[in-house]
Amino acid sequence: FWNPWLEQASGIPHAEAAGRTLPELFGSQVSENLVEAIAAAGSAGLSAVLSNQLHRRPLPLFGKSVRSREEMEHSVLIRPLPRLAGKDEETPDPGSPACLMQVSDVSSAVRRERHLRENQAELRLRTQAIEASTQGIVIADARQPTLPVIYANAAFKRLFCLGEEPATLLPLNFDPINITALESLHDAIGAFREGTAVLRCQGQKDRPDA
């Protein structure tokens, strides 16, 4: 049995696939682990899963169509079936073992995971750059009226002699020099644009530090 999905993904029609083994169809491109798993299902009744994470492309399959040449990331489930008893030309001899091979296209999931890893790598690089800066950088929660600190880089902590406490525990508070300055910041945030204001940083002893 060779369904239309496999016909499209492999470029091999059912008539050409019927009665042939995977190595006969794909040659050396078929995974040896897949061939062994199919043999184990037939001889010992063992099921197996070849995930794309441990077995990259067990078969030379392509997404959408072979013409796209976009290799498909896929996983394969091997499951033994009850012994067949058919006698037509496409069915093995009565009593011969058979197994189900289910191929799942996981290309979309792989792309999402790759995109997530790339974003995480970019975020780590950006964080390292901020930490390495000699300029004091601090991020405050503008959604709160007291603008509590949620991040401060090493240069900022050194500037105010704050040690290595987590940013959320820093004894800091930002007060506007005047109410107009704070309003201008909230207006900028609401309009998704840059804004500038002069703020006063209150340190551990509740006195102006900057």
N, C-alpha and C positions, 0 to 999 in steps of 0.2 A: 504494500500500500504506500502510495506517494501522493500526498494531497496537493491541491493547487498552490497553497502557500509555499510549499517546498519547491514546486516547479518554478515559481517566480523568483524565490530567493536564491536558488541554485542555478537556474537556467537550464535545468535538465528535465525534460518532459517525462510524464509517467511511463510512457511506452518504453523509453530508453532506460529508466531506472528499474523497472519490474524485473525481478529475478536476479539482480546483480547485487554484490556486496558494496559497502561504502568504499573500501579501498579500490575496487574496480571502477567506481564512479569518479572518485576524487584523487586517486593515486596517493602520493606521499603527503598531500595537503590535509588529509583526515588525521585527527589526533589519535595517537596510539592508545592513549588512555580511554578514548571513546570506544575504540575497537575492543579493548580488553573488558570494558564495562558491559558491552553488548554480549560478549562471549560468556561472562560470568552470569549474566541474567539468563542466558539460555541453558547453561550447564548446571548452575547451582541455584537458580531462582533468586538471585540477588538484585535488589534495586540499587540505583546509584544516581547521584546528582552531580553534574559537572558544571560548577558555577563559573561565570565569566571572570571572577576575581582570581581563581586558582587555575583555570583552564581557558586561556585566551583563544577564542575562536576555534572551537573543536572542529568546525566544518568551514569550508570556504563559501560563506553565504554573504549576500549583499542586500542592503536595504533598498526598499522600493522596487528595484529591478537590478539585474546584473549589469545592464548598460550604465547605471549610475556609478558603478565602480566604488560605491561607498560601502566599505566593509561593515558588516553587521556585528555588533556586540551581542552575544547570545549565550544562554545557558541551556543545558540539555538534561532532561529527566529520562532515565532508563528504568522501565518497569517490566518484569516478566509477566507473560500472559498465560492463561490455561492452554494446555496442549491442544492444537487445532485438529479438526477431524474432517476438513474439507477435501474435495477431490478434484476441484477444477484446476485449470492450468496455472492460475495466479496464487493458489494456496499450497503451502508445503504439504508433504506427504502426511497422512494421518499419524498422529502421535508425535510429530516433530515439535520441538520447543519453539516458542516465538516470544518476542518482546515488543513493547511499545517504546518508541523514541519520540519524546515531546520536546520540540525546540521552541524556546521563548526569546523573543526579541527584547533585549534590555538596553538598547542603544540610548533611549531617552534618559533612563536612569543613570547610565554611565556619563552622559553629557552633563546632567545636573550635578553629579558628584564632582566631576572635573571642574565645573564652573565654581562650585562651592569651595573647592580646594584652592583654586586660583584667587578667589576673593579673600580667603583667609590668609594666603601668602602675601597678597597686596596689603592687607590690614596689618600684618605683622611688620612688614617692611616700613609702612607709614608710621607705625608706633615706634619702631626703632629709630627712625629719622627724628621724630619729635623728642624722644628721650635723649638723643645725642646732641640736640640743639643747645647752644650756649645761652640762648635767650629763654627767659622764664615764660613758660606757657601754662596756662591754667584754663580749665573748662568749668563753667558754672551752669547750674540748671536754671535757665531763664524762665521756666514755667513756674518757679517758686518765687514768691515776693522777696525773700531774703537772699536769693541767688546762691544757694549752697554749692560748695565745690564738689565736683564729681571726678575731676582728674587734675593732676598737677605733675608736670615733668620734673626731672631731677634738678634742673637748673633753677626752677622756681623754688623748690624746697631748700636748695642751698642758699638762695638769695634771702630767704626769710628764716633760715636756720630752723627748719621744721623737721629735720630728721627723715626717717624712712617710713613714717606712718602711711597707711592707705589714704588715698585722696579723700574718701568719704569721712575719715576721722580727723581730718585736718581742722584745727581750731581757727578757722578763717570765716570771715563774713565780709561781703562787699556792700558798701553803702554808697549811694550816689552823692556827689558833691551837692547836687540840687535835684529836685523832683523832675525837672525838665530833662535831665540827662537820662534818668531811668525810663521816662516815657518815650524818649527817642529810641532807646534800645528795644522796648516792647513793640513800638511801631515798625522798626526794621525787621524784627522777627516775624511779625504778622504779615509783612509784605514780602518775606523771603528775599531780603536784600541785606547788604552790609550796613553796619551802623557803627558809629563812634561815640564814645562817651567817656568822661573822666570819672573813675570810681576810686574810692578809698578802701584799702584792704585793712581790715581789723585783725590783729594778731592775737597771740595767746593772752596778752594782758589787757585786751579790749582797748587798745590805744591805736591811733593811726600809725601804720607801719610804712605806708607808701601813699 
